[in-house]
Amino acid sequence: MLFVIYYIVAIAVLVLHFTGVLARYNMEWLVLALAVTVFPAVIYL
């Protein structure tokens, strides 16, 4: 269940990033936070 919630949040953040909404509200750090949360899983695999 947590994976589903994570993927929904990740897709929403990416859509907001590519549409420019995050840049408008100065919240581009969300993309970096998302990348940091994915990084340990990539190293583990």
Residue pairs with C-beta under 8 A, 6 or more apart in sequence:
6 37
9 34
10 34
13 22
13 30
13 31
13 34
14 31
14 34
16 22
16 30
17 23
17 28
17 30
17 31
22 28
22 30
22 31
